[in-house]
Amino acid sequence: MRRQGRAAATAALIMVALTGCGTPAGTDGDLSDDWRPIPAAQQFSPQAGECHVIAEATAYLTSYAPVDCAKTHLVETFHVGTFTGDLAARPIPPKVESAAMRVAFADCDARAQKFVGGDWRNARLSVQVAPTSPAGWTGGSRWYRCDIFELDEVDGANGDSDRAIQRAGTLRDTVRSRSPLTYGCMNEDEWGRLRPAGCTVAHQFEYAGIWTAPDRSYQVAGRDEQTIHAGCRMVVARYAKVPVDGNLRYRTGTAYRLPSRELWARGDRGVRCYFWSSGRKLTRSIAGGGPKVLPIN
């Protein structure tokens, strides 16, 4: 009985208290409309102008640690794009070196040329697409990073490797400024690798430009040497300003380097073409030299 009596007294006190409170001045008595709306969830996204010490082409949030590009790094993000259409509707992001990723690579390719001030293939550079991670994709992210990076002077320059090397400083305007990374005159070392040489120093090779190979398998492209040499002769002719006629093969020899297997898988078809002097030594550039520099032999 005591418990019941106390409960009744307590209820009575509560009723008195509620009756005496009323609605405070300046309020409408409705608490449900006074809360600020919860902001929409923000998806993580990298930013152009960031550099990274991790070079992998899949951008996981757990490994996201951008650094100032003036400091030592491996890759530089120069653009962040967005997957659209059928690609965006996929349940998982496209694989890095798949045919589905080539649309994104083509976008990064074009933007890279603007970023460096010319075709990035004219220098010891490479470009990759880094899509959001599978977890980020599931969460709604549809971005991809366009990364550019420097290649090793030996293996990278000769198409054997596509690994980023450490550097400090941005790659912006690298080609426009004719930085030391751009290709020029070269000589062949004892292992058949092309190495940089001053154009006023005796040399046998000179970089002439890019020939775009047909879209086919890497193995088939590598076996079709005649087609590649024919394409590179055209590149040399434009570079040296000599006639494209039946005598062209008697004016110049050619050498070439295919993109690395990784780059080819991404969608790159740019073959680097070189003038080859067929044994004689030159001490000047053939650029714009005409028939005087490349006579018929």
C-alpha positions as CSV (number, residue, x, y, z in Angstrom):
1,M,0.0,0.0,0.0
2,R,2.9,2.4,0.8
3,R,4.2,1.9,-2.7
4,Q,0.9,2.7,-4.3
5,G,0.5,5.8,-2.1
6,R,3.9,7.2,-3.1
7,A,3.3,6.6,-6.8
8,A,0.0,8.5,-6.6
9,A,1.6,11.4,-4.8
10,T,4.5,11.5,-7.3
11,A,2.0,11.6,-10.2
12,A,0.1,14.4,-8.6
13,L,3.3,16.5,-8.1
14,I,4.2,15.9,-11.8
15,M,0.8,17.1,-12.9
16,V,1.2,20.3,-10.8
17,A,4.7,21.0,-12.2
18,L,3.5,20.5,-15.8
19,T,0.5,22.7,-15.3
20,G,2.7,25.5,-13.9
21,C,5.4,25.5,-16.7
22,G,3.5,26.6,-19.9
23,T,5.2,27.6,-23.2
24,P,8.3,29.8,-22.8
25,A,8.2,33.2,-24.5
26,G,9.5,33.2,-28.1
27,T,8.8,29.5,-28.8
28,D,5.9,27.6,-30.5
29,G,6.0,24.6,-28.2
30,D,7.0,22.3,-31.2
31,L,10.5,21.0,-30.7
32,S,10.4,18.9,-33.9
33,D,10.9,21.8,-36.3
34,D,13.7,23.5,-34.5
35,W,16.6,21.0,-35.4
36,R,18.9,21.9,-38.2
37,P,18.8,19.4,-41.0
38,I,21.7,16.9,-41.1
39,P,24.1,17.7,-43.9
40,A,24.3,15.4,-46.8
41,A,27.1,12.8,-46.6
42,Q,30.3,13.9,-48.4
43,Q,32.1,11.4,-50.6
44,F,35.9,11.4,-50.4
45,S,37.6,12.7,-53.5
46,P,41.3,13.5,-54.2
47,Q,42.3,16.8,-55.7
48,A,44.3,17.9,-58.7
49,G,47.7,19.3,-57.8
50,E,48.4,16.7,-55.1
51,C,51.4,14.4,-55.2
52,H,51.7,11.0,-53.7
53,V,54.4,8.7,-52.3
54,I,52.3,5.6,-53.2
55,A,52.2,4.9,-56.9
56,E,49.6,2.2,-57.1
57,A,46.8,2.9,-59.6
58,T,43.9,2.2,-57.2
59,A,43.1,5.0,-54.8
60,Y,42.2,3.6,-51.4
61,L,41.3,6.1,-48.7
62,T,43.4,4.2,-46.2
63,S,46.5,4.9,-48.2
64,Y,45.6,8.5,-49.1
65,A,48.4,10.7,-47.8
66,P,49.1,13.5,-50.3
67,V,52.3,15.5,-50.0
68,D,53.5,18.9,-51.3
69,C,54.8,18.3,-54.9
70,A,58.0,20.2,-54.0
71,K,58.8,17.3,-51.7
72,T,59.9,13.8,-52.8
73,H,57.1,11.8,-54.3
74,L,56.3,9.2,-57.0
75,V,53.1,10.4,-58.9
76,E,51.4,13.7,-59.4
77,T,47.6,14.0,-59.9
78,F,46.9,16.6,-62.5
79,H,43.2,16.0,-63.0
80,V,40.3,14.2,-61.3
81,G,37.6,13.0,-63.7
82,T,34.2,11.3,-63.3
83,F,32.9,8.0,-64.7
84,T,29.6,8.5,-66.5
85,G,27.0,6.4,-68.4
86,D,27.4,2.7,-68.6
87,L,30.7,2.8,-66.8
88,A,29.2,4.6,-63.8
89,A,26.4,2.0,-63.6
90,R,28.8,-0.9,-63.1
91,P,28.6,-2.7,-59.7
92,I,32.4,-2.4,-59.4
93,P,35.0,-0.1,-60.8
94,P,36.6,-1.1,-64.1
95,K,40.0,-2.8,-63.7
96,V,43.0,-0.6,-64.2
97,E,44.4,-2.3,-67.3
98,S,41.0,-3.3,-68.9
99,A,39.4,-2.2,-72.1
100,A,36.7,-0.5,-70.1
101,M,39.2,1.9,-68.6
102,R,40.4,3.2,-71.9
103,V,37.8,5.9,-72.1
104,A,39.2,7.3,-68.9
105,F,42.8,6.9,-70.1
106,A,42.0,8.8,-73.3
107,D,40.7,11.7,-71.2
108,C,43.9,11.6,-69.0
109,D,46.0,11.4,-72.1
110,A,44.5,14.5,-73.7
111,R,44.7,16.4,-70.4
112,A,48.3,15.4,-69.7
113,Q,49.3,16.9,-73.0
114,K,47.9,20.2,-71.9
115,F,49.5,19.9,-68.5
116,V,53.0,19.3,-69.8
117,G,52.7,21.5,-72.8
118,G,53.0,18.9,-75.5
119,D,52.8,15.1,-76.0
120,W,54.0,13.6,-72.8
121,R,55.5,10.7,-74.8
122,N,58.1,13.2,-76.0
123,A,59.7,12.9,-72.5
124,R,60.5,10.2,-69.9
125,L,57.0,10.3,-68.6
126,S,54.1,8.0,-68.2
127,V,50.4,8.5,-67.4
128,Q,48.0,6.2,-65.5
129,V,44.4,6.2,-64.4
130,A,43.7,5.5,-60.7
131,P,40.0,4.7,-60.0
132,T,38.3,4.9,-56.7
133,S,38.6,1.7,-54.6
134,P,35.9,-1.0,-54.7
135,A,34.7,0.2,-51.3
136,G,34.5,3.8,-52.4
137,W,32.6,2.7,-55.5
138,T,30.1,0.8,-53.4
139,G,29.7,4.0,-51.3
140,G,28.8,6.0,-54.4
141,S,32.2,7.5,-55.6
142,R,32.7,7.6,-59.3
143,W,35.9,9.6,-59.7
144,Y,39.2,8.6,-61.2
145,R,42.6,10.2,-60.8
146,C,44.8,11.2,-63.7
147,D,48.4,10.7,-62.6
148,I,51.7,11.5,-64.3
149,F,55.1,10.3,-63.3
150,E,58.8,10.2,-64.3
151,L,60.4,7.1,-65.7
152,D,63.9,5.7,-65.2
153,E,66.5,7.0,-67.7
154,V,67.4,3.5,-68.8
155,D,64.6,0.9,-68.6
156,G,61.7,3.4,-68.7
157,A,63.1,5.3,-71.6
158,N,63.4,2.1,-73.6
159,G,59.9,0.9,-73.1
160,D,60.9,-1.9,-70.7
161,S,59.4,-0.5,-67.5
162,D,56.5,1.7,-66.5
163,R,57.5,2.1,-62.8
164,A,57.5,5.6,-61.3
165,I,60.7,6.9,-59.8
166,Q,61.1,9.3,-57.0
167,R,61.3,13.0,-57.9
168,A,60.7,16.4,-56.4
169,G,58.8,19.2,-58.2
170,T,55.9,19.4,-60.5
171,L,55.9,18.0,-64.0
172,R,53.8,20.9,-65.3
173,D,55.2,22.4,-68.6
174,T,57.9,19.7,-68.7
175,V,57.7,19.3,-72.5
176,R,57.0,23.0,-73.3
177,S,60.1,24.0,-71.4
178,R,62.3,21.4,-73.1
179,S,63.4,20.1,-69.7
180,P,66.1,17.4,-69.5
181,L,63.4,14.8,-69.4
182,T,62.5,15.4,-73.0
183,Y,64.1,13.2,-75.7
184,G,66.8,14.4,-78.1
185,C,69.9,13.0,-79.6
186,M,71.1,9.6,-78.4
187,N,73.6,6.8,-78.7
188,E,73.2,3.1,-78.2
189,D,75.0,1.5,-75.3
190,E,76.5,-2.0,-75.3
191,W,73.2,-3.5,-74.3
192,G,71.3,-1.9,-77.1
193,R,69.6,0.7,-75.0
194,L,69.3,4.3,-76.2
195,R,71.0,6.8,-73.9
196,P,70.9,10.6,-74.0
197,A,73.7,12.5,-75.8
198,G,74.3,16.1,-76.7
199,C,73.4,16.9,-80.3
200,T,76.8,18.5,-80.9
201,V,78.5,15.3,-79.7
202,A,78.9,12.5,-82.1
203,H,75.7,10.4,-82.1
204,Q,73.7,8.1,-84.3
205,F,70.1,8.4,-83.1
206,E,67.7,11.3,-82.6
207,Y,64.2,11.2,-81.3
208,A,61.7,12.4,-84.0
209,G,58.2,11.9,-82.6
210,I,55.3,9.6,-82.2
211,W,53.7,7.1,-84.6
212,T,50.3,5.8,-83.5
213,A,50.1,2.1,-84.0
214,P,46.9,0.2,-84.9
215,D,44.8,-1.1,-82.0
216,R,45.7,-4.7,-81.8
217,S,47.4,-7.0,-79.3
218,Y,50.8,-6.2,-77.9
219,Q,52.3,-9.4,-79.3
220,V,51.0,-8.8,-82.8
221,A,52.2,-5.2,-82.8
222,G,55.7,-6.3,-81.7
223,R,56.0,-8.7,-84.5
224,D,55.0,-6.3,-87.3
225,E,58.4,-4.5,-87.5
226,Q,58.0,-3.5,-91.2
227,T,54.8,-1.5,-90.5
228,I,56.3,0.2,-87.6
229,H,59.5,1.2,-89.4
230,A,57.4,2.5,-92.3
231,G,55.4,4.6,-89.9
232,C,58.5,5.9,-88.2
233,R,60.1,6.9,-91.6
234,M,57.1,9.2,-92.1
235,V,57.7,10.7,-88.6
236,V,61.4,11.3,-89.4
237,A,60.5,12.9,-92.7
238,R,58.2,15.4,-91.1
239,Y,60.7,16.1,-88.4
240,A,63.6,16.6,-90.8
241,K,61.5,18.2,-93.5
242,V,62.5,15.8,-96.3
243,P,60.2,14.5,-99.1
244,V,58.0,11.5,-98.5
245,D,58.8,9.5,-101.6
246,G,60.5,6.4,-102.8
247,N,63.9,7.7,-101.8
248,L,62.9,8.2,-98.1
249,R,64.2,4.8,-97.1
250,Y,67.6,5.8,-98.6
251,R,67.8,9.0,-96.5
252,T,67.1,7.6,-93.0
253,G,67.3,4.5,-90.9
254,T,64.8,4.2,-88.0
255,A,64.6,2.7,-84.6
256,Y,61.6,2.6,-82.3
257,R,60.4,1.8,-78.8
258,L,56.9,0.4,-78.1
259,P,55.1,1.6,-75.0
260,S,55.5,-0.7,-72.0
261,R,53.1,-3.6,-71.7
262,E,51.4,-1.8,-68.9
263,L,50.9,1.3,-71.0
264,W,49.7,-0.7,-73.9
265,A,47.1,-2.4,-71.7
266,R,45.8,1.0,-70.6
267,G,45.3,2.0,-74.2
268,D,48.4,3.8,-75.2
269,R,49.4,3.2,-78.9
270,G,52.1,5.8,-79.2
271,V,55.4,4.3,-80.6
272,R,58.4,6.5,-80.1
273,C,60.3,6.9,-83.4
274,Y,64.0,7.7,-83.8
275,F,66.2,8.7,-86.7
276,W,69.1,6.3,-87.1
277,S,72.1,7.3,-89.1
278,S,73.0,3.7,-90.2
279,G,76.5,4.0,-88.8
280,R,77.8,7.5,-89.6
281,K,78.2,10.0,-86.8
282,L,76.3,13.3,-86.7
283,T,77.2,16.3,-84.6
284,R,74.0,18.3,-85.2
285,S,70.3,17.8,-85.0
286,I,68.4,16.8,-88.1
287,A,65.4,18.8,-87.1
288,G,64.3,20.9,-90.1
289,G,67.5,20.2,-91.9
290,G,66.0,19.0,-95.1
291,P,67.8,17.0,-97.8
292,K,71.1,18.6,-97.0
293,V,71.2,17.0,-93.6
294,L,69.6,13.7,-94.9
295,P,70.9,13.1,-98.3
296,I,70.2,10.1,-100.4
297,N,72.7,7.3,-99.6
